[in-house]
Amino acid sequence: MKKRGNTQKRLLLIFAIILFSTLLFAQKQVHKIAFGSCSSQDRPLPIFDLVVKHDPDLFIFLGDNIYGDTQNMDTLKAKYARLASKSSFENLNSHVEIIATWDDHDFGWNDIGRHYPFKKESKEIFLQFFNEAQNSERWNHEGIYTSYNYKSCKKTVQIILLDNRNFRDNLKPYQGEFSKDKRYFYELDYAPYQHSDSTFLGDIQWNWLEAELMKPADIRIIGSGSQFGIEYNGYESWANFPNEQKKFLNLIKKTRAEGLFFISGDVHYAEISKLTEKDLYPIYDVTSSGLSSTWHFATPNKNRIEGPVMENHFAMITIGKKNKNPKIKFEIWDILDNQRVEYTIKLQEIKFK
């Protein structure tokens, strides 16, 4: 009887070990992560076929995933349906896992923030289009911010997708503050806020973000529709909310969150920016914007270390398979399948000294 009881205990122990191992390795392995933004539903979008050719484990839409620009929710649904009907999008959707956040044109309209009157309706349409799981917290809280956890070999990869629309104050109109600066050869739209009560993310999202950065992770990818690492340029970016930008940098210091870098979109060209801050490792921002859209010039950016790439493109992150100090490679691939940018860092570079 005692022998039989011991056998049952051993079997239970073996079962527990198998179950634990299954749960431990259940997280999907990601080594190649593609991303981009600014895809018009009225364009052919062959770039998605090119993304599939490069065989990433994950694709991240960073906003302006369609150009909705409407107060009519039937129109918004119809524009998403137009994107879904494209053979290249069907190809992407059937071969690569997709996650997404939004920017202004798919949230509401150009440069709009928290005063967009249909943000709840727009959110529901967004979540339905991207097949958000019914048990997702995104359905329950205001806005669409969220996070995901993956594995890359033995490294934990945390992907945080911000909502830079739902809570954001209106931008401050430009009133000639930089009229003597020769770098600005173009018309500026906005000026930086100088008072600290202007908000980019809102209190609810800031509190959530702090809790996320406290979670254990080796590599943290922050997805933001608006660029984080650039200098002020008179257009939309985190630089229009310098107190909020500083708050984020201070939050990284406070939480001691390591392995963190940004990916962003919006501007219709690609570049890599490197932001330096006292008592903090370098903050990289890889901008990929132009799945179908283009722009005719790149704005001044003293933090730019690669680019700009003005043609249609997508970006790729490749995480090396070394366990101690893996390389993280950033690439920009244009519509003709030419590699336009390759920039590699080691994980140790984005850790506190």
N, C-alpha and C positions, 0 to 999 in steps of 0.2 A: 504493500500500500504506500509505504514511504517512497519506494523507488519510483512508482507511478507518479506520485506528487512532484518529485524532483524533475521528472521528464516533462511534465506539464509546465513547470516553472521555466525550464530551459527553452521550451518551445515559445512560451510567452515572451521571454527575453529576446530570442531570435526575431520574433515578429516585431517587437518594439524597435529593435535595431534597424530592421528593414524599413519600417514605417518612418523612423527618424531620418534615415538616409534618403528615402524617397522625397520627404518634405524638404530636406536640406538642398537637394539638387533639382527640385521642381521648378525653381526660377529659371526662366529662359536664359540661355547663353547668348550674349550679344558681343560681337567683335567689330562689326561694321555697321555704323549708323549713318544713314543718309538723311538729309533734311533740306528744306527750301521753303520759299514763300512766294506770294504774288503770282497766282495762277488764274488767269481769266477763263471763265467758262465759255467765252466766245472765241477762244483760240484753239488750234488743234492740239497743243500740249504733247508733242512727241518726246519731250524730255522725260516723261514717265517711263517710256519704253527703254530709254537709256539707263535710268535708275535700275530697272529690273535687270538689265544686262550686267550691271556691276554687282548684283547679288548681295545687297545688304540684308542684315537681320531685322532691320527696323527702319521705317521712314517716319520723320516728324514733319508735319505741316505746322509752320510758324505764323500763320495768319495771312489775311487777304487770300484765303484759299479759294474764294470766289469774289467777284465784285458785285455785292448785293446792292448797296447804296439805295435803300428803299424804305418806305414806311408801310409797304404792302407785304404782308407775310406770305400771301400766295405767290407774289413775284419772287420773294426770297426762296421759297421752296422750289419754284420752277428753275431758278438759276442753279441751285444745288443739283437738281435733276439733270440739267444740261451737262454739268461736270461728270456726274455719275454715268451718263450714257456714252461718254467717249471711250473708245476702245483702249486707248493708252492708260486711262485711269482704271478701267476694268482689269487690265494687265497688271498694273501696280497692286491693286486691291486683292487680286487673287494669288499673288506671289510673295508679298511683303506685308508684315504686320504694320499697321498704321496707327499712330497716335497724333493728337492735334491740339493746338490752341488757336485763338483767333487774334485778329488785329482790327483795324477800324472798318475796312470795307465789307468784311463778312459779319462783324458785330453790328454795324449800323451804316454810317457813311463817313466820308473823309474826315479824319482827325477828331472824331467825336469821342466823348468820354461818358461819364456817369449820367449825363442828362439825356441820353438817347431814350425816347419814351417807350421803345418796344424791346428793351433788353431781355425781359423774361421770355417773351415769345421767340426772340432770336436765339436765345440759349437752348430752348427746347428743340428747335429745328436743327441747330448745330449738333446737339447730342444724339438726336435721332439719325442724322446723316452719317455720323462717325460710329454708329452702332455701340453707343455707350451701354455698358452692362446695367441692368435694372437695379442691381445692388450697389452701384457706384455712389459714393458720397457727392459726386458732382450734381446729382439730381436734387440733393437735399439742402445744399448751401447756396448762398447767393454767389453768382459768378461761376467761372469754369476752371479755376485753378485746381491743379491736381498733381500727384506724383506717382512714379512707378519705380519698382526695384527689379533689376536684372543682375545677372552674373556675367563676368568676363573672366574665364578661368576661375581663380579663387577670389577675385576682386568683386566687391559689391558695387554696382553702378546704380546710382540714384538719379532719375531724371525728373526734374521739377519744372512743370509748365505753368507759367504765371498768367494771370489775367490782367493785362495792362489797359483795360477799357472800362470794365464794369464799375470801378470805384474811383477812377481818375478824374481830377478836377479839369475844367476847361483850361486850355493853354492860354498863356498871357500874350496878347497881341504885341508885335514888335512896334516900337515907337522911336526908332532912330538911335537906340542905345549904342550901336557899333558903327555908326555912319563914317567914322574916321579910319576904320580898319580896312586896309587895302585888300585883304584876303577875300573879302566878301564882294565878289564881282557880280553877284546875283541878288535878287530881291529877297530879303529875309521875311519870314512869316511870324516868328515868335521870339520872345525874349525869356531869359531865365527868371523864375520866381525868386524873390529875395527873402520872403517871409516863410517861416518854418511850418505854418499851418496848411500849406498846400500839400496835396496828397496825390501819390501815383498809384499805390496799391490799396490804400484804405486800411483801417485798424484791424478788421477781421482777417484780411489776408496777411498782414504783417505778423499777427500772432500765430497764424497757421504756419507761415514760413519759418519763424523762429523754431517752432516745434519740429519742423521737418529737418532743419539744419542740425538739430541736436541728435538726430537719429544716426546710428553708425553707418558709414559708407566710405568707400575708398576713392571713388570717382563721382563727382556731382556735376551734372549738366543742367544748367539753368536756361530754359527756353523762354525768351521774351520777344514779343512782336516788335518792340522798339529797341533800337541799339542802346547798349549800356556803356560800352567802353570808349566811345568816341568823344571828342571835344565838342563844345557847343558849335552848331552850324546854322542856327536860325530855322531849322526844320524840326519835326517831331523827333525827340529822343529823351533818354533819361536826363540829359544835360539841361533840359528845360526845368527840371525839378532837382536842382543841385543838393538840396537838403535831404531829399529822398534817396538820391544816389549815395550820398555820404552815409545815410542811415543803413543802407545795404552793406557797405564796406565795413561799417562798425559792427554790424550784426555778424558778419563773417568772423571778425576778430573775437567778438563776445562768445560765440558758439564754438570757436576753434574748428570750424568746418574746413576740411582740407580737400584737395583734389578738385577744386571748383573752377569751372569756366562757363562762359555764356555762349549761347548761340542765338542769333537774332535775324530779323528780316527787314521788310518795309521799304527800303530805299531804292530798289531796282538796280542794284549792282552788288558785287561781292567784295569783301575786304576782311582782313584780320586786324584787330586793334589790340594793343597791349597797354593796360592801365597800371601805373605804378602808384603805390600808396605806402606811406610809412608804416612799419610794423606789420606788413602784410606781404604775402607772396604776390607775384605778378598776376593780374586778372586779365585773361584773354577773352576776347569777344569775336567769334567767327560769324560774320554776316553773310547770309546767302539769300538773295532777293532777286528773283527774276526767272521763275519757272516759265513764264510767258511774257513778263513785262520788261521793259528796258527804260533807261534814262539817258540823257545826253551829256551829263557831266557828273563828276564826283565832287562832293563838297570838301573843303579843307578839313584835315584831320591829322593833327600832330601825333596821334597815337597809332596811326596806320603803320603796320609793318609788312603787310602783303596786300597786293591789289592796287587799284580797283580792277575788277573784271566787269565789263559793261555788257557783254553778250549774255543771252539766256544760259542758265547753268543750274547745277545743284551742288551741294557740299557733302563731304563724307568725313566721318570720324572713324579711324581704325585704331583699336586698342590692342597693343601688343600682348603676346601670350606669356611673357616673363612674369613671374609671380612677385618678385621683390620690387623691381623698379621698371614697370612696363613703359614702353614708348606710346605716346598718343599722337597719331598723325592726322593733321587737318589737310583736306584737299578740296579744290574747286575744279569741277569738270564742266566744260562748256558744252553747248548743244551739238557740236561736231565731234564730241568725245575726245577733246584735247584736254589734258591735265594742265590747268593754268596756274595753279598754286599747290605747293606741297610744303608744309611747315610742320616740323616734328618737335615735340617737347617730351621730357621724361616726367613721369608722375612726381618724382621727388622735387621737381622745380616748383610745383604748385602746392607745396606743404610749408608749414611754419618752420622756421629755422630754430 
